[in-house]
Amino acid sequence: VQLQASGGGLVQAGGSLRLSCAASGRTFSSVGMGWFRQAPGREREFVATISWSGGRTYYADSVKGRFTISRDNAKNTVYLQMNSLKPEDTAVYYCAAALSAWGLPQDEYKYWGQGTQVTVSS
């Protein structure tokens, strides 16, 4: 089982990035998926999660209105579109797969990707 995150990079404030998380080894179409991030010296925090069907999404207040999580179950891939990026969005972003179908932020996320670095310059 592997989650491969990609799409990170260096961008100026106000710019956009699209992160992708490709799953392999098993299908994740029946479970919730999420994006989390960890900045230097800080604990990992919830960014956005999505239910198995994509019908429900959840966002941290700090990214609401700027980030959009989506999924393509046919491709076993989850995306995070990040717009209007701010320097405080700088972090390593991790994708994860939940044990449940609902993708609630408080669910247990069992499978984790390796992370992709996002750096936003001011």
Phi, psi and chi 1 to 4 in degrees:
 res  aa     phi    psi   chi1   chi2   chi3   chi4
   1 VAL       -  127.1  176.2      -      -      -
   2 GLN  -145.0  137.6 -172.8  174.7   17.3      -
   3 LEU  -116.1  123.1  -61.6  175.4      -      -
   4 GLN  -114.4  109.3 -177.2   71.1   41.2      -
   5 ALA   -91.4  143.6      -      -      -      -
   6 SER  -151.5  170.5   61.3      -      -      -
   7 GLY   104.5   -5.3      -      -      -      -
   8 GLY   -71.0  172.2      -      -      -      -
   9 GLY   166.5 -167.2      -      -      -      -
  10 LEU  -103.7  129.1  173.5   63.5      -      -
  11 VAL  -142.7  151.6   63.7      -      -      -
  12 GLN   -79.2  155.3  -71.3 -171.5  -27.4      -
  13 ALA   -54.9  137.1      -      -      -      -
  14 GLY    92.8  -11.3      -      -      -      -
  15 GLY   -83.2 -175.4      -      -      -      -
  16 SER  -131.9  152.9  -62.4      -      -      -
  17 LEU  -143.6  153.7  -75.8  173.0      -      -
  18 ARG  -124.7  117.6 -172.1 -166.7 -164.7 -157.1
  19 LEU   -92.2  146.1  -55.3 -175.9      -      -
  20 SER  -125.6  149.5  -62.4      -      -      -
  21 CYS  -135.5  108.5  174.8      -      -      -
  22 ALA   -99.4  129.3      -      -      -      -
  23 ALA  -101.3  142.2      -      -      -      -
  24 SER  -142.7  159.9   60.2      -      -      -
  25 GLY    96.0  -24.9      -      -      -      -
  26 ARG  -166.2  165.7   58.0  157.7  -74.7 -178.0
  27 THR   -90.1  140.5  179.6      -      -      -
  28 PHE  -112.0   17.6  -71.9   96.9      -      -
  29 SER   -68.5  -13.3   59.8      -      -      -
  30 SER  -105.5    6.0   61.7      -      -      -
  31 VAL  -127.3  158.9  -61.0      -      -      -
  32 GLY   -70.5  153.2      -      -      -      -
  33 MET  -130.2  158.4  -58.8  -73.6  -67.9      -
  34 GLY  -153.1  163.7      -      -      -      -
  35 TRP  -117.8  135.4  -72.6   96.5      -      -
  36 PHE  -132.0  162.4  -60.4   78.5      -      -
  37 ARG  -142.9  155.9   67.6 -173.6 -179.2 -172.7
  38 GLN  -139.5  119.4 -173.9  167.9   19.1      -
  39 ALA   -92.1  157.5      -      -      -      -
  40 PRO   -55.4  130.5  -26.0   34.8      -      -
  41 GLY    77.3    5.7      -      -      -      -
  42 ARG  -124.3  161.6  -58.8 -174.4   65.1  176.4
  43 GLU   -77.4  156.3  -67.2 -172.7   -7.1      -
  44 ARG   -64.7  139.7 -173.3  170.6   59.7 -161.0
  45 GLU  -131.4  154.5   63.3  177.2    2.7      -
  46 PHE   -69.8  138.7  150.2   72.9      -      -
  47 VAL  -114.9  -57.0  175.6      -      -      -
  48 ALA  -160.9  146.1      -      -      -      -
  49 THR  -136.5  162.9   58.3      -      -      -
  50 ILE  -145.3  141.7 -171.9  167.3      -      -
  51 SER   -73.3  171.7   63.6      -      -      -
  52 TRP   -58.4  -35.8   69.5  -83.6      -      -
  53 SER   -91.1  -11.9   66.1      -      -      -
  54 GLY    86.9    0.3      -      -      -      -
  55 GLY   -74.6  -22.9      -      -      -      -
  56 ARG  -125.0  134.7  -68.1 -173.9 -179.1  -90.4
  57 THR  -131.8  153.5   56.4      -      -      -
  58 TYR  -137.4  140.3  -53.8   87.8      -      -
  59 TYR  -133.6  145.6  -63.4   94.3      -      -
  60 ALA   -67.6  147.2      -      -      -      -
  61 ASP   -57.2  -33.3  -72.1  -17.6      -      -
  62 SER   -68.4  -18.3   59.4      -      -      -
  63 VAL  -118.0   -5.2  -52.7      -      -      -
  64 LYS   -60.0  132.8 -157.2  170.7  -67.5 -176.3
  65 GLY    88.3  -12.7      -      -      -      -
  66 ARG  -115.3  -34.0  -60.3 -171.8  -63.2  121.7
  67 PHE  -108.4  149.3  -70.0   11.2      -      -
  68 THR  -135.4  124.6  -58.1      -      -      -
  69 ILE   -98.5  141.3 -172.3  170.8      -      -
  70 SER  -150.1  169.5   61.2      -      -      -
  71 ARG  -147.0  153.0   64.8 -169.5  -61.9  162.8
  72 ASP  -126.1   98.4 -175.7  -22.4      -      -
  73 ASN   -66.9  -27.1  -74.7  -19.1      -      -
  74 ALA   -65.3  -29.1      -      -      -      -
  75 LYS  -101.6    0.9  -64.1 -178.6  178.3  179.8
  76 ASN    54.0   43.5 -132.2   15.5      -      -
  77 THR  -134.6  141.7  -58.7      -      -      -
  78 VAL  -118.5  145.1  176.6      -      -      -
  79 TYR  -123.2  156.4  -54.3   96.6      -      -
  80 LEU  -135.7  106.7 -174.9   67.6      -      -
  81 GLN   -86.6  122.1  178.0   66.6   44.6      -
  82 MET  -117.9  115.5  -55.3 -174.0  -64.1      -
  83 ASN  -115.3  164.3  -60.9  -31.4      -      -
  84 SER    48.8   49.0  -57.7      -      -      -
  85 LEU   -65.0  145.7  -78.1  161.6      -      -
  86 LYS  -120.3  156.2  -55.5  175.6 -178.9  179.6
  87 PRO   -55.4  -32.0  -29.7   37.4      -      -
  88 GLU   -72.3   -6.2   50.5  -95.5   41.7      -
  89 ASP   -82.1   -6.7  -65.6  -41.8      -      -
  90 THR   -61.5  124.5  -65.4      -      -      -
  91 ALA  -178.6  171.3      -      -      -      -
  92 VAL   -89.3  127.0  177.1      -      -      -
  93 TYR  -102.4  130.7  -76.3   69.9      -      -
  94 TYR  -117.5  138.9  -60.9   89.9      -      -
  95 CYS  -100.6  154.7   63.4      -      -      -
  96 ALA  -150.4  154.1      -      -      -      -
  97 ALA  -114.0  132.1      -      -      -      -
  98 ALA   -83.9  167.2      -      -      -      -
  99 LEU   -84.2  -23.7  -70.0  178.3      -      -
 100 SER  -102.3  170.2   79.4      -      -      -
 101 ALA   -83.3  -17.4      -      -      -      -
 102 TRP   -86.3  -18.7  -51.1  115.8      -      -
 103 GLY    65.9   31.7      -      -      -      -
 104 LEU   -72.8  146.2  -62.8  173.7      -      -
 105 PRO   -56.5  -31.4  -26.3   35.6      -      -
 106 GLN   -88.3   -0.2   63.9  -92.7   32.2      -
 107 ASP   -64.5  164.1  -75.6  -12.8      -      -
 108 GLU   -83.0  125.3  180.0  179.9   -5.0      -
 109 TYR  -105.1  111.3  -73.5   78.8      -      -
 110 LYS   -88.7  -38.3 -179.8  176.4 -179.9  179.3
 111 TYR  -107.1  133.7  -58.1   99.6      -      -
 112 TRP  -129.1  142.3  -68.2   84.1      -      -
 113 GLY   -83.8 -179.8      -      -      -      -
 114 GLN   -85.8  -12.6   86.4  -70.2   -2.3      -
 115 GLY    95.8  149.8      -      -      -      -
 116 THR  -135.7  135.1 -176.1      -      -      -
 117 GLN   -81.7  130.9  175.8   70.6   46.8      -
 118 VAL  -118.8  123.7  171.2      -      -      -
 119 THR  -124.5  124.3  -56.8      -      -      -
 120 VAL  -114.2  118.6 -175.5      -      -      -
 121 SER   -93.1  149.0   63.2      -      -      -
 122 SER   -90.4      -   56.7      -      -      -
